[in-house]
Amino acid sequence: MRKFFNSLAIFLLLIGFSGCFGEDEKVKAPKKDHIFVKNDGVEDFKVDVQNRVKEKVLVPFRETIKIEFLATKTKTVLVKTKSQDPNWNNCSIAMQVGQTLVVHRKYENIECKAE
C-alpha cells in the first residue's frame, strides 16, 4: 500500500511539473505605423518625425523612403524637414499615418505637401 502512495505522489508531481515545460508563449511584436517621404527634386534633406523617431532620417536626392515608428492611438504626426543647404528654408507639416510627404522645389524654396 505504501508503494502505491509513493508511486501516486511521484506521478502527480510529474504531471504538475509537465505544465512548466510546455510551449513558450508567443510574444507579440509592437505594432508599427509608417509614413513615406518622397524627395521630388530637392537637395538632400533630413526628416524629423516629432515624438516618434529619435534620430533625423536623411532623404537623398530623388529618393522615396519609408519611415517606421511605434503605433499609438494618435494617427497624426508632425513632420519637419531640414535642408542640408543653409540657403534653403525648412518645412513643417502635420500629416496622417500612411500618407506620403512630397518635398519639392518652388522657386528658391522647398515646399511640403501630404498626399
Biopython code that builds the backbone (N, CA, C, O; Angstrom):
import numpy as np
from Bio.PDB.StructureBuilder import StructureBuilder

atoms = [
    (1, "MET", "N", (0.825, -1.191, 0.000)),
    (1, "MET", "CA", (0.000, 0.000, 0.000)),
    (1, "MET", "C", (0.873, 1.260, 0.000)),
    (1, "MET", "O", (0.576, 2.245, -0.677)),
    (2, "ARG", "N", (1.953, 1.197, 0.777)),
    (2, "ARG", "CA", (2.857, 2.330, 0.854)),
    (2, "ARG", "C", (3.506, 2.582, -0.502)),
    (2, "ARG", "O", (3.690, 3.731, -0.903)),
    (3, "LYS", "N", (3.847, 1.527, -1.194)),
    (3, "LYS", "CA", (4.457, 1.636, -2.517)),
    (3, "LYS", "C", (3.484, 2.307, -3.490)),
    (3, "LYS", "O", (3.890, 3.094, -4.345)),
    (4, "PHE", "N", (2.223, 1.994, -3.352)),
    (4, "PHE", "CA", (1.191, 2.590, -4.208)),
    (4, "PHE", "C", (1.110, 4.100, -3.991)),
    (4, "PHE", "O", (1.046, 4.853, -4.963)),
    (5, "PHE", "N", (1.112, 4.565, -2.723)),
    (5, "PHE", "CA", (1.041, 6.003, -2.426)),
    (5, "PHE", "C", (2.289, 6.740, -2.908)),
    (5, "PHE", "O", (2.201, 7.867, -3.394)),
    (6, "ASN", "N", (3.458, 6.094, -2.770)),
    (6, "ASN", "CA", (4.698, 6.718, -3.258)),
    (6, "ASN", "C", (4.657, 6.900, -4.775)),
    (6, "ASN", "O", (5.015, 7.958, -5.291)),
    (7, "SER", "N", (4.222, 5.868, -5.473)),
    (7, "SER", "CA", (4.165, 5.971, -6.941)),
    (7, "SER", "C", (3.085, 6.969, -7.367)),
    (7, "SER", "O", (3.262, 7.661, -8.370)),
    (8, "LEU", "N", (1.974, 7.061, -6.632)),
    (8, "LEU", "CA", (0.931, 8.042, -6.926)),
    (8, "LEU", "C", (1.452, 9.464, -6.698)),
    (8, "LEU", "O", (1.166, 10.355, -7.498)),
    (9, "ALA", "N", (2.203, 9.688, -5.632)),
    (9, "ALA", "CA", (2.768, 11.009, -5.341)),
    (9, "ALA", "C", (3.761, 11.413, -6.428)),
    (9, "ALA", "O", (3.750, 12.557, -6.883)),
    (10, "ILE", "N", (4.609, 10.493, -6.843)),
    (10, "ILE", "CA", (5.580, 10.784, -7.912)),
    (10, "ILE", "C", (4.847, 11.080, -9.212)),
    (10, "ILE", "O", (5.225, 11.997, -9.941)),
    (11, "PHE", "N", (3.811, 10.318, -9.508)),
    (11, "PHE", "CA", (3.029, 10.535, -10.731)),
    (11, "PHE", "C", (2.386, 11.927, -10.727)),
    (11, "PHE", "O", (2.411, 12.619, -11.745)),
    (12, "LEU", "N", (1.816, 12.338, -9.601)),
    (12, "LEU", "CA", (1.189, 13.657, -9.501)),
    (12, "LEU", "C", (2.227, 14.774, -9.615)),
    (12, "LEU", "O", (1.949, 15.806, -10.227)),
    (13, "LEU", "N", (3.406, 14.591, -9.044)),
    (13, "LEU", "CA", (4.478, 15.579, -9.178)),
    (13, "LEU", "C", (4.909, 15.722, -10.638)),
    (13, "LEU", "O", (5.123, 16.834, -11.122)),
    (14, "LEU", "N", (5.034, 14.604, -11.326)),
    (14, "LEU", "CA", (5.431, 14.655, -12.741)),
    (14, "LEU", "C", (4.382, 15.371, -13.585)),
    (14, "LEU", "O", (4.727, 16.132, -14.488)),
    (15, "ILE", "N", (3.124, 15.136, -13.301)),
    (15, "ILE", "CA", (2.056, 15.834, -14.029)),
    (15, "ILE", "C", (2.114, 17.333, -13.725)),
    (15, "ILE", "O", (1.937, 18.154, -14.625)),
    (16, "GLY", "N", (2.359, 17.690, -12.476)),
    (16, "GLY", "CA", (2.455, 19.101, -12.090)),
    (16, "GLY", "C", (3.615, 19.807, -12.775)),
    (16, "GLY", "O", (3.467, 20.939, -13.236)),
    (17, "PHE", "N", (4.764, 19.153, -12.846)),
    (17, "PHE", "CA", (5.932, 19.764, -13.485)),
    (17, "PHE", "C", (5.838, 19.773, -15.005)),
    (17, "PHE", "O", (6.494, 20.584, -15.658)),
    (18, "SER", "N", (5.047, 18.902, -15.564)),
    (18, "SER", "CA", (4.959, 18.861, -17.034)),
    (18, "SER", "C", (4.346, 20.139, -17.593)),
    (18, "SER", "O", (4.631, 20.502, -18.734)),
    (19, "GLY", "N", (3.518, 20.825, -16.825)),
    (19, "GLY", "CA", (2.949, 22.096, -17.268)),
    (19, "GLY", "C", (3.987, 23.203, -17.335)),
    (19, "GLY", "O", (3.814, 24.169, -18.077)),
    (20, "CYS", "N", (5.069, 23.075, -16.566)),
    (20, "CYS", "CA", (6.110, 24.106, -16.557)),
    (20, "CYS", "C", (6.969, 24.070, -17.808)),
    (20, "CYS", "O", (7.585, 25.074, -18.165)),
    (21, "PHE", "N", (7.018, 22.940, -18.473)),
    (21, "PHE", "CA", (7.913, 22.801, -19.619)),
    (21, "PHE", "C", (7.165, 22.717, -20.937)),
    (21, "PHE", "O", (7.657, 22.126, -21.898)),
    (22, "GLY", "N", (5.994, 23.300, -20.986)),
    (22, "GLY", "CA", (5.199, 23.293, -22.219)),
    (22, "GLY", "C", (5.733, 24.308, -23.215)),
    (22, "GLY", "O", (6.850, 24.803, -23.069)),
    (23, "GLU", "N", (4.949, 24.610, -24.209)),
    (23, "GLU", "CA", (5.350, 25.579, -25.224)),
    (23, "GLU", "C", (5.469, 26.968, -24.615)),
    (23, "GLU", "O", (4.702, 27.346, -23.730)),
    (24, "ASP", "N", (6.445, 27.714, -25.107)),
    (24, "ASP", "CA", (6.594, 29.098, -24.662)),
    (24, "ASP", "C", (5.481, 29.935, -25.269)),
    (24, "ASP", "O", (5.030, 29.681, -26.386)),
    (25, "GLU", "N", (5.049, 30.928, -24.521)),
    (25, "GLU", "CA", (4.029, 31.827, -25.048)),
    (25, "GLU", "C", (4.643, 32.694, -26.134)),
    (25, "GLU", "O", (5.786, 33.136, -26.017)),
    (26, "LYS", "N", (3.888, 32.929, -27.174)),
    (26, "LYS", "CA", (4.381, 33.773, -28.258)),
    (26, "LYS", "C", (4.262, 35.233, -27.840)),
    (26, "LYS", "O", (3.207, 35.688, -27.398)),
    (27, "VAL", "N", (5.353, 35.943, -27.988)),
    (27, "VAL", "CA", (5.373, 37.356, -27.639)),
    (27, "VAL", "C", (5.004, 38.152, -28.880)),
    (27, "VAL", "O", (5.612, 37.988, -29.939)),
    (28, "LYS", "N", (4.013, 39.006, -28.744)),
    (28, "LYS", "CA", (3.582, 39.807, -29.882)),
    (28, "LYS", "C", (4.507, 41.005, -30.043)),
    (28, "LYS", "O", (4.838, 41.686, -29.072)),
    (29, "ALA", "N", (4.913, 41.246, -31.263)),
    (29, "ALA", "CA", (5.736, 42.425, -31.554)),
    (29, "ALA", "C", (4.844, 43.661, -31.504)),
    (29, "ALA", "O", (3.664, 43.592, -31.846)),
    (30, "PRO", "N", (5.403, 44.785, -31.080)),
    (30, "PRO", "CA", (4.583, 46.003, -31.054)),
    (30, "PRO", "C", (4.186, 46.418, -32.461)),
    (30, "PRO", "O", (4.952, 46.253, -33.410)),
    (31, "LYS", "N", (2.984, 46.955, -32.582)),
    (31, "LYS", "CA", (2.502, 47.390, -33.894)),
    (31, "LYS", "C", (3.260, 48.634, -34.332)),
    (31, "LYS", "O", (3.665, 49.460, -33.514)),
    (32, "LYS", "N", (3.441, 48.743, -35.638)),
    (32, "LYS", "CA", (4.171, 49.889, -36.181)),
    (32, "LYS", "C", (3.320, 50.631, -37.194)),
    (32, "LYS", "O", (2.538, 50.034, -37.935)),
    (33, "ASP", "N", (3.490, 51.946, -37.209)),
    (33, "ASP", "CA", (2.907, 52.806, -38.228)),
    (33, "ASP", "C", (4.042, 53.284, -39.114)),
    (33, "ASP", "O", (5.214, 53.075, -38.804)),
    (34, "HIS", "N", (3.689, 53.925, -40.216)),
    (34, "HIS", "CA", (4.729, 54.411, -41.121)),
    (34, "HIS", "C", (4.236, 55.606, -41.926)),
    (34, "HIS", "O", (3.035, 55.853, -42.043)),
    (35, "ILE", "N", (5.187, 56.330, -42.469)),
    (35, "ILE", "CA", (4.920, 57.355, -43.477)),
    (35, "ILE", "C", (5.957, 57.165, -44.575)),
    (35, "ILE", "O", (7.014, 56.577, -44.349)),
    (36, "PHE", "N", (5.647, 57.663, -45.751)),
    (36, "PHE", "CA", (6.604, 57.674, -46.849)),
    (36, "PHE", "C", (7.058, 59.114, -47.050)),
    (36, "PHE", "O", (6.277, 60.050, -46.878)),
    (37, "VAL", "N", (8.316, 59.282, -47.412)),
    (37, "VAL", "CA", (8.855, 60.604, -47.708)),
    (37, "VAL", "C", (9.485, 60.539, -49.086)),
    (37, "VAL", "O", (10.367, 59.721, -49.349)),
    (38, "LYS", "N", (9.011, 61.423, -49.968)),
    (38, "LYS", "CA", (9.491, 61.444, -51.350)),
    (38, "LYS", "C", (10.232, 62.753, -51.600)),
    (38, "LYS", "O", (9.675, 63.838, -51.433)),
    (39, "ASN", "N", (11.492, 62.635, -52.000)),
    (39, "ASN", "CA", (12.296, 63.798, -52.353)),
    (39, "ASN", "C", (12.121, 64.020, -53.849)),
    (39, "ASN", "O", (12.718, 63.320, -54.666)),
    (40, "ASP", "N", (11.308, 64.987, -54.190)),
    (40, "ASP", "CA", (10.951, 65.218, -55.592)),
    (40, "ASP", "C", (11.778, 66.365, -56.181)),
    (40, "ASP", "O", (11.237, 67.367, -56.649)),
    (41, "GLY", "N", (13.091, 66.194, -56.145)),
    (41, "GLY", "CA", (13.952, 67.161, -56.810)),
    (41, "GLY", "C", (14.525, 68.239, -55.936)),
    (41, "GLY", "O", (14.771, 69.347, -56.413)),
    (42, "VAL", "N", (14.749, 67.954, -54.666)),
    (42, "VAL", "CA", (15.359, 68.916, -53.751)),
    (42, "VAL", "C", (16.703, 68.327, -53.327)),
    (42, "VAL", "O", (16.898, 67.112, -53.374)),
    (43, "GLU", "N", (17.624, 69.192, -52.913)),
    (43, "GLU", "CA", (18.884, 68.701, -52.349)),
    (43, "GLU", "C", (18.564, 67.703, -51.236)),
    (43, "GLU", "O", (17.424, 67.616, -50.780)),
    (44, "ASP", "N", (19.574, 66.957, -50.807)),
    (44, "ASP", "CA", (19.370, 66.044, -49.681)),
    (44, "ASP", "C", (18.837, 66.825, -48.480)),
    (44, "ASP", "O", (19.250, 67.958, -48.231)),
    (45, "PHE", "N", (17.926, 66.212, -47.747)),
    (45, "PHE", "CA", (17.403, 66.855, -46.542)),
    (45, "PHE", "C", (17.156, 65.808, -45.473)),
    (45, "PHE", "O", (17.099, 64.611, -45.755)),
    (46, "LYS", "N", (17.012, 66.274, -44.248)),
    (46, "LYS", "CA", (16.735, 65.379, -43.127)),
    (46, "LYS", "C", (15.296, 65.564, -42.677)),
    (46, "LYS", "O", (14.744, 66.663, -42.732)),
    (47, "VAL", "N", (14.704, 64.466, -42.231)),
    (47, "VAL", "CA", (13.312, 64.473, -41.784)),
    (47, "VAL", "C", (13.273, 64.116, -40.304)),
    (47, "VAL", "O", (13.932, 63.176, -39.861)),
    (48, "ASP", "N", (12.496, 64.874, -39.552)),
    (48, "ASP", "CA", (12.293, 64.625, -38.131)),
    (48, "ASP", "C", (10.804, 64.372, -37.906)),
    (48, "ASP", "O", (9.981, 65.270, -38.082)),
    (49, "VAL", "N", (10.466, 63.139, -37.514)),
    (49, "VAL", "CA", (9.078, 62.809, -37.171)),
    (49, "VAL", "C", (8.978, 63.014, -35.665)),
    (49, "VAL", "O", (9.422, 62.172, -34.885)),
    (50, "GLN", "N", (8.392, 64.137, -35.260)),
    (50, "GLN", "CA", (8.431, 64.535, -33.856)),
    (50, "GLN", "C", (7.705, 63.556, -32.949)),
    (50, "GLN", "O", (6.608, 63.087, -33.254)),
    (51, "ASN", "N", (8.344, 63.262, -31.830)),
    (51, "ASN", "CA", (7.836, 62.370, -30.781)),
    (51, "ASN", "C", (7.647, 60.932, -31.245)),
    (51, "ASN", "O", (7.014, 60.148, -30.538)),
    (52, "ARG", "N", (8.168, 60.562, -32.395)),
    (52, "ARG", "CA", (8.015, 59.194, -32.889)),
    (52, "ARG", "C", (9.363, 58.540, -33.204)),
    (52, "ARG", "O", (9.562, 57.363, -32.907)),
    (53, "VAL", "N", (10.283, 59.289, -33.799)),
    (53, "VAL", "CA", (11.580, 58.754, -34.211)),
    (53, "VAL", "C", (12.660, 59.557, -33.494)),
    (53, "VAL", "O", (12.609, 60.786, -33.460)),
    (54, "LYS", "N", (13.633, 58.858, -32.922)),
    (54, "LYS", "CA", (14.662, 59.537, -32.133)),
    (54, "LYS", "C", (15.612, 60.356, -32.998)),
    (54, "LYS", "O", (15.948, 61.487, -32.650)),
    (55, "GLU", "N", (16.043, 59.798, -34.114)),
    (55, "GLU", "CA", (17.040, 60.468, -34.946)),
    (55, "GLU", "C", (16.414, 60.980, -36.232)),
    (55, "GLU", "O", (15.410, 60.449, -36.708)),
    (56, "LYS", "N", (17.017, 62.012, -36.781)),
    (56, "LYS", "CA", (16.568, 62.531, -38.069)),
    (56, "LYS", "C", (17.007, 61.568, -39.166)),
    (56, "LYS", "O", (18.078, 60.965, -39.084)),
    (57, "VAL", "N", (16.173, 61.429, -40.190)),
    (57, "VAL", "CA", (16.426, 60.492, -41.279)),
    (57, "VAL", "C", (16.819, 61.279, -42.524)),
    (57, "VAL", "O", (16.132, 62.227, -42.904)),
    (58, "LEU", "N", (17.918, 60.891, -43.156)),
    (58, "LEU", "CA", (18.387, 61.556, -44.365)),
    (58, "LEU", "C", (17.636, 61.011, -45.578)),
    (58, "LEU", "O", (17.540, 59.798, -45.765)),
    (59, "VAL", "N", (17.106, 61.918, -46.397)),
    (59, "VAL", "CA", (16.408, 61.529, -47.630)),
    (59, "VAL", "C", (17.243, 62.037, -48.805)),
    (59, "VAL", "O", (17.311, 63.246, -49.028)),
    (60, "PRO", "N", (17.876, 61.142, -49.557)),
    (60, "PRO", "CA", (18.719, 61.565, -50.678)),
    (60, "PRO", "C", (17.902, 62.141, -51.834)),
    (60, "PRO", "O", (16.688, 61.955, -51.913)),
    (61, "PHE", "N", (18.589, 62.835, -52.715)),
    (61, "PHE", "CA", (18.011, 63.454, -53.905)),
    (61, "PHE", "C", (17.266, 62.416, -54.743)),
    (61, "PHE", "O", (17.816, 61.364, -55.069)),
    (62, "ARG", "N", (16.003, 62.719, -55.093)),
    (62, "ARG", "CA", (15.139, 61.877, -55.943)),
    (62, "ARG", "C", (14.885, 60.474, -55.390)),
    (62, "ARG", "O", (14.723, 59.529, -56.163)),
    (63, "GLU", "N", (14.849, 60.327, -54.083)),
    (63, "GLU", "CA", (14.573, 59.029, -53.463)),
    (63, "GLU", "C", (13.253, 59.082, -52.706)),
    (63, "GLU", "O", (12.794, 60.153, -52.309)),
    (64, "THR", "N", (12.648, 57.911, -52.511)),
    (64, "THR", "CA", (11.465, 57.762, -51.663)),
    (64, "THR", "C", (11.807, 56.738, -50.596)),
    (64, "THR", "O", (12.278, 55.643, -50.903)),
    (65, "ILE", "N", (11.570, 57.096, -49.345)),
    (65, "ILE", "CA", (11.884, 56.181, -48.252)),
    (65, "ILE", "C", (10.653, 55.969, -47.378)),
    (65, "ILE", "O", (9.707, 56.756, -47.401)),
    (66, "LYS", "N", (10.693, 54.896, -46.616)),
    (66, "LYS", "CA", (9.621, 54.580, -45.671)),
    (66, "LYS", "C", (10.197, 54.730, -44.267)),
    (66, "LYS", "O", (11.251, 54.174, -43.958)),
    (67, "ILE", "N", (9.503, 55.482, -43.421)),
    (67, "ILE", "CA", (9.926, 55.665, -42.033)),
    (67, "ILE", "C", (8.910, 54.964, -41.146)),
    (67, "ILE", "O", (7.725, 55.299, -41.165)),
    (68, "GLU", "N", (9.375, 53.988, -40.366)),
    (68, "GLU", "CA", (8.502, 53.252, -39.459)),
    (68, "GLU", "C", (8.736, 53.709, -38.025)),
    (68, "GLU", "O", (9.841, 54.103, -37.653)),
    (69, "PHE", "N", (7.670, 53.648, -37.226)),
    (69, "PHE", "CA", (7.739, 54.024, -35.822)),
    (69, "PHE", "C", (6.634, 53.293, -35.083)),
    (69, "PHE", "O", (5.700, 52.782, -35.703)),
    (70, "LEU", "N", (6.734, 53.239, -33.771)),
    (70, "LEU", "CA", (5.731, 52.534, -32.968)),
    (70, "LEU", "C", (4.363, 53.190, -33.105)),
    (70, "LEU", "O", (4.242, 54.415, -33.114)),
    (71, "ALA", "N", (3.349, 52.363, -33.212)),
    (71, "ALA", "CA", (1.980, 52.857, -33.374)),
    (71, "ALA", "C", (1.449, 53.391, -32.043)),
    (71, "ALA", "O", (1.762, 52.868, -30.974)),
    (72, "THR", "N", (0.650, 54.430, -32.136)),
    (72, "THR", "CA", (-0.058, 54.976, -30.975)),
    (72, "THR", "C", (-1.507, 55.205, -31.385)),
    (72, "THR", "O", (-1.881, 54.963, -32.533)),
    (73, "LYS", "N", (-2.315, 55.669, -30.447)),
    (73, "LYS", "CA", (-3.712, 55.954, -30.773)),
    (73, "LYS", "C", (-3.827, 57.146, -31.711)),
    (73, "LYS", "O", (-4.752, 57.222, -32.519)),
    (74, "THR", "N", (-2.886, 58.073, -31.601)),
    (74, "THR", "CA", (-2.898, 59.258, -32.454)),
    (74, "THR", "C", (-2.387, 58.889, -33.834)),
    (74, "THR", "O", (-1.292, 58.341, -33.966)),
    (75, "LYS", "N", (-3.156, 59.178, -34.847)),
    (75, "LYS", "CA", (-2.769, 58.837, -36.216)),
    (75, "LYS", "C", (-2.324, 60.058, -37.008)),
    (75, "LYS", "O", (-2.262, 60.016, -38.236)),
    (76, "THR", "N", (-2.015, 61.142, -36.309)),
    (76, "THR", "CA", (-1.481, 62.342, -36.945)),
    (76, "THR", "C", (-0.066, 62.552, -36.437)),
    (76, "THR", "O", (0.187, 62.445, -35.237)),
    (77, "VAL", "N", (0.862, 62.850, -37.344)),
    (77, "VAL", "CA", (2.249, 63.088, -36.955)),
    (77, "VAL", "C", (2.697, 64.448, -37.470)),
    (77, "VAL", "O", (2.249, 64.908, -38.520)),
    (78, "LEU", "N", (3.582, 65.081, -36.720)),
    (78, "LEU", "CA", (4.179, 66.343, -37.145)),
    (78, "LEU", "C", (5.547, 66.023, -37.725)),
    (78, "LEU", "O", (6.397, 65.435, -37.057)),
    (79, "VAL", "N", (5.747, 66.418, -38.972)),
    (79, "VAL", "CA", (6.987, 66.109, -39.678)),
    (79, "VAL", "C", (7.682, 67.414, -40.036)),
    (79, "VAL", "O", (7.066, 68.331, -40.578)),
    (80, "LYS", "N", (8.974, 67.484, -39.726)),
    (80, "LYS", "CA", (9.773, 68.657, -40.077)),
    (80, "LYS", "C", (10.880, 68.223, -41.022)),
    (80, "LYS", "O", (11.540, 67.208, -40.797)),
    (81, "THR", "N", (11.078, 68.999, -42.082)),
    (81, "THR", "CA", (12.193, 68.745, -42.987)),
    (81, "THR", "C", (13.215, 69.850, -42.801)),
    (81, "THR", "O", (12.869, 71.019, -42.626)),
    (82, "LYS", "N", (14.472, 69.460, -42.841)),
    (82, "LYS", "CA", (15.561, 70.426, -42.684)),
    (82, "LYS", "C", (16.526, 70.222, -43.836)),
    (82, "LYS", "O", (17.131, 69.159, -43.970)),
    (83, "SER", "N", (16.666, 71.243, -44.664)),
    (83, "SER", "CA", (17.540, 71.177, -45.828)),
    (83, "SER", "C", (19.001, 71.120, -45.404)),
    (83, "SER", "O", (19.390, 71.720, -44.402)),
    (84, "GLN", "N", (19.803, 70.396, -46.172)),
    (84, "GLN", "CA", (21.242, 70.348, -45.931)),
    (84, "GLN", "C", (21.903, 71.650, -46.383)),
    (84, "GLN", "O", (22.980, 72.004, -45.904)),
    (85, "ASP", "N", (21.259, 72.355, -47.297)),
    (85, "ASP", "CA", (21.776, 73.623, -47.809)),
    (85, "ASP", "C", (21.276, 74.749, -46.905)),
    (85, "ASP", "O", (20.065, 74.914, -46.760)),
    (86, "PRO", "N", (22.175, 75.532, -46.290)),
    (86, "PRO", "CA", (21.723, 76.580, -45.366)),
    (86, "PRO", "C", (20.951, 77.708, -46.046)),
    (86, "PRO", "O", (20.286, 78.486, -45.362)),
    (87, "ASN", "N", (21.021, 77.818, -47.365)),
    (87, "ASN", "CA", (20.305, 78.881, -48.075)),
    (87, "ASN", "C", (18.834, 78.541, -48.316)),
    (87, "ASN", "O", (18.048, 79.412, -48.687)),
    (88, "TRP", "N", (18.466, 77.288, -48.109)),
    (88, "TRP", "CA", (17.087, 76.867, -48.349)),
    (88, "TRP", "C", (16.301, 76.912, -47.044)),
    (88, "TRP", "O", (16.869, 76.833, -45.955)),
    (89, "ASN", "N", (14.993, 77.041, -47.175)),
    (89, "ASN", "CA", (14.142, 77.079, -45.984)),
    (89, "ASN", "C", (13.870, 75.666, -45.472)),
    (89, "ASN", "O", (14.222, 74.679, -46.117)),
    (90, "ASN", "N", (13.247, 75.587, -44.320)),
    (90, "ASN", "CA", (12.794, 74.319, -43.757)),
    (90, "ASN", "C", (11.278, 74.266, -43.880)),
    (90, "ASN", "O", (10.639, 75.280, -44.161)),
    (91, "CYS", "N", (10.713, 73.109, -43.673)),
    (91, "CYS", "CA", (9.282, 72.935, -43.898)),
    (91, "CYS", "C", (8.708, 72.043, -42.795)),
    (91, "CYS", "O", (9.350, 71.074, -42.392)),
    (92, "SER", "N", (7.520, 72.357, -42.309)),
    (92, "SER", "CA", (6.825, 71.537, -41.311)),
    (92, "SER", "C", (5.412, 71.264, -41.796)),
    (92, "SER", "O", (4.783, 72.109, -42.433)),
    (93, "ILE", "N", (4.922, 70.061, -41.480)),
    (93, "ILE", "CA", (3.568, 69.704, -41.901)),
    (93, "ILE", "C", (3.010, 68.646, -40.945)),
    (93, "ILE", "O", (3.743, 67.782, -40.463)),
    (94, "ALA", "N", (1.710, 68.725, -40.678)),
    (94, "ALA", "CA", (1.007, 67.681, -39.925)),
    (94, "ALA", "C", (0.351, 66.772, -40.951)),
    (94, "ALA", "O", (-0.336, 67.243, -41.858)),
    (95, "MET", "N", (0.560, 65.478, -40.809)),
    (95, "MET", "CA", (0.019, 64.532, -41.788)),
    (95, "MET", "C", (-0.461, 63.270, -41.093)),
    (95, "MET", "O", (-0.148, 63.029, -39.928)),
    (96, "GLN", "N", (-1.224, 62.472, -41.821)),
    (96, "GLN", "CA", (-1.773, 61.232, -41.295)),
    (96, "GLN", "C", (-0.785, 60.085, -41.503)),
    (96, "GLN", "O", (-0.003, 60.087, -42.454)),
    (97, "VAL", "N", (-0.836, 59.119, -40.607)),
    (97, "VAL", "CA", (-0.032, 57.915, -40.743)),
    (97, "VAL", "C", (-0.402, 57.231, -42.059)),
    (97, "VAL", "O", (-1.580, 57.143, -42.405)),
    (98, "GLY", "N", (0.595, 56.751, -42.787)),
    (98, "GLY", "CA", (0.365, 56.059, -44.052)),
    (98, "GLY", "C", (0.423, 56.967, -45.265)),
    (98, "GLY", "O", (0.509, 56.477, -46.392)),
    (99, "GLN", "N", (0.379, 58.278, -45.066)),
    (99, "GLN", "CA", (0.448, 59.202, -46.194)),
    (99, "GLN", "C", (1.887, 59.355, -46.680)),
    (99, "GLN", "O", (2.836, 58.905, -46.038)),
    (100, "THR", "N", (2.014, 60.007, -47.839)),
    (100, "THR", "CA", (3.324, 60.302, -48.407)),
    (100, "THR", "C", (3.583, 61.795, -48.309)),
    (100, "THR", "O", (2.754, 62.607, -48.719)),
    (101, "LEU", "N", (4.738, 62.149, -47.765)),
    (101, "LEU", "CA", (5.179, 63.536, -47.719)),
    (101, "LEU", "C", (6.019, 63.782, -48.965)),
    (101, "LEU", "O", (7.046, 63.135, -49.167)),
    (102, "VAL", "N", (5.580, 64.716, -49.794)),
    (102, "VAL", "CA", (6.315, 65.055, -51.014)),
    (102, "VAL", "C", (6.979, 66.405, -50.794)),
    (102, "VAL", "O", (6.314, 67.393, -50.481)),
    (103, "VAL", "N", (8.292, 66.439, -50.960)),
    (103, "VAL", "CA", (9.055, 67.676, -50.806)),
    (103, "VAL", "C", (9.594, 68.049, -52.182)),
    (103, "VAL", "O", (10.288, 67.259, -52.822)),
    (104, "HIS", "N", (9.266, 69.270, -52.634)),
    (104, "HIS", "CA", (9.693, 69.687, -53.977)),
    (104, "HIS", "C", (10.118, 71.143, -53.962)),
    (104, "HIS", "O", (9.871, 71.868, -52.999)),
    (105, "ARG", "N", (10.760, 71.558, -55.040)),
    (105, "ARG", "CA", (11.210, 72.945, -55.175)),
    (105, "ARG", "C", (10.064, 73.825, -55.623)),
    (105, "ARG", "O", (9.236, 73.436, -56.446)),
    (106, "LYS", "N", (10.038, 75.006, -55.068)),
    (106, "LYS", "CA", (9.109, 76.023, -55.533)),
    (106, "LYS", "C", (9.886, 77.329, -55.524)),
    (106, "LYS", "O", (10.121, 77.922, -54.472)),
    (107, "TYR", "N", (10.275, 77.760, -56.699)),
    (107, "TYR", "CA", (11.136, 78.938, -56.863)),
    (107, "TYR", "C", (12.443, 78.691, -56.111)),
    (107, "TYR", "O", (13.168, 77.751, -56.437)),
    (108, "GLU", "N", (12.751, 79.503, -55.128)),
    (108, "GLU", "CA", (14.001, 79.337, -54.374)),
    (108, "GLU", "C", (13.765, 78.696, -53.009)),
    (108, "GLU", "O", (14.636, 78.749, -52.141)),
    (109, "ASN", "N", (12.613, 78.100, -52.817)),
    (109, "ASN", "CA", (12.273, 77.481, -51.538)),
    (109, "ASN", "C", (11.891, 76.024, -51.744)),
    (109, "ASN", "O", (11.686, 75.569, -52.869)),
    (110, "ILE", "N", (11.800, 75.303, -50.628)),
    (110, "ILE", "CA", (11.230, 73.961, -50.702)),
    (110, "ILE", "C", (9.814, 74.025, -50.160)),
    (110, "ILE", "O", (9.494, 74.851, -49.305)),
    (111, "GLU", "N", (8.984, 73.150, -50.664)),
    (111, "GLU", "CA", (7.584, 73.112, -50.249)),
    (111, "GLU", "C", (7.216, 71.672, -49.926)),
    (111, "GLU", "O", (7.688, 70.740, -50.578)),
    (112, "CYS", "N", (6.370, 71.495, -48.915)),
    (112, "CYS", "CA", (5.923, 70.171, -48.481)),
    (112, "CYS", "C", (4.430, 70.027, -48.726)),
    (112, "CYS", "O", (3.665, 70.980, -48.581)),
    (113, "LYS", "N", (4.033, 68.825, -49.097)),
    (113, "LYS", "CA", (2.602, 68.528, -49.172)),
    (113, "LYS", "C", (2.400, 67.051, -48.867)),
    (113, "LYS", "O", (3.249, 66.218, -49.186)),
    (114, "ALA", "N", (1.278, 66.738, -48.253)),
    (114, "ALA", "CA", (0.941, 65.355, -47.919)),
    (114, "ALA", "C", (-0.041, 64.831, -48.946)),
    (114, "ALA", "O", (-1.017, 65.497, -49.291)),
    (115, "GLU", "N", (0.225, 63.644, -49.423)),
    (115, "GLU", "CA", (-0.672, 63.010, -50.412)),
    (115, "GLU", "C", (-1.208, 61.712, -49.858)),
    (115, "GLU", "O", (-1.978, 61.025, -50.529)),
]
sb = StructureBuilder()
sb.init_structure("model")
sb.init_model(0)
sb.init_chain("A")
sb.init_seg("    ")
for serial, (resi, resn, name, xyz) in enumerate(atoms, 1):
    if name == "N":
        sb.init_residue(resn, " ", resi, " ")
    sb.init_atom(name, np.array(xyz, "f"), 0.0, 1.0, " ", f" {name:<3s}", serial, name[0])
structure = sb.get_structure()
